[in-house]
Amino acid sequence: MDGLQTTPARRVELESADGTRLVATDRGKGPAILIVHGGASTATSWEFVAAQLADDYRVLCLERRGYGVSDRGPSPHSIAAETEDVAALAATVGEPVLLVGHSSGAVVALEAALAAPRACAGLLLYEPPVAVDRPLGGEALRLARAQLDEGKPEQAMATHLQRIVGMSRRSVLLMRTLPPFRQILGMQAEAQIRDDEAIEALGVGLDRYASLDVPVLLLGGERSPAHLRARLDALAKVLPRVHTTVIMPRQGHMANFRAPGEVANVVAGFAADVLG
């Protein structure tokens, strides 16, 4: 954990329960950590974190259906289908894994642990957008879907970022003026809005997580939108085995990019407790 490691990643191809072809990366040896990336990104968004963990752990990064080189899968998209994707990759390990999820990927990880708790030695959730007392997107999500269906993916993503994620209008406008970000917004819009709709379909409320018998670390950023911290606090009141809540100073929702070493240290500390 002293710096970025160079353990090479191996490409893994697998098939989920519904026949969807998935791709993951696999690096390192030892007890296994399985990472589920957030929306509007790919498994590469966690490669710097994974590289710093791979000296001591086997680290698998799932490329979620609809993102990167994994197949899109059938419609309608659902979180249940994604939990089967996680289960398929975890089954290749042969022993319980530390499951790490980020943003919408953290909702997938939470639901995967609920569906198969024995496959999960621990669960680290980085700001999952769970619906505490109201739908995740509501009218804003319906607007984003309409914009996407009208062939306006950048506008759909702007609606998602500003009205669902809670980014400032200025930040979203800046992203739309920078060609690399603008291209990403357009490319990832369909998968991101499908993510939002799948989370919304789970309904409102957290009571079903009260039975989850798995140690959990809740991770957040000091500079993240306030609603994400409120969602963490609500989960902390419901989950029966919260190990701790870590709020990273001077970080936001994308510390896996901005401070991968700090995130890796949190993951490694929790892994030492739950994986040995």
C-alpha angles and dihedrals in degrees: 000000000000094000146329110322125211101217103150119242121234119215115236124194121194142160124239125220093270093049097259112150112233134187129207139170122236125193138161131016135260134051110003132250116189116200125201111195126219131252126290090027143072138232089278089072087076099039095105091051091046092049091056092050097046097084090069105020143038105247123198120187114196119213100218120231111273093024130093114332098339116104121261096238127212125311138283094050116221140182087231090064090050092051087057089052090054091046091051092054094042090052090063089064097057096212137061115291136207102247116211120189132182126203109315086001087060089058088052090049092048092051091044091054090048091051096046111015094165090064090056122076091179142347127224114191119193107198103316112196094229117172103246104173106343137033116284097239111000112165092359091058092049089052092049090051091050091050091049092049089050090058096257104123095159091054090047091053092046089055090048094049097043104035103028105027093035101233117158119262089239093055092049092048090050091052090051092054095053111082097218093050092041090055092049091050091055096044096048100039098096095049093044095051089047087053091053092048092049092052091046089053089061088071132223126306139049103230094111090066093061090088096054105123098193129106110254134198115198115209129194143158126244091225098045120115110284094241091064091056089048090054090051090050091051091051091049089059094051107037110086098210108043106163094192144315117241120196110190113222117238092004134112138188095310104052089133084073101032101039109013092159092056092048091046091053091054092048093047093050092052092043090055089057100045103029100033 
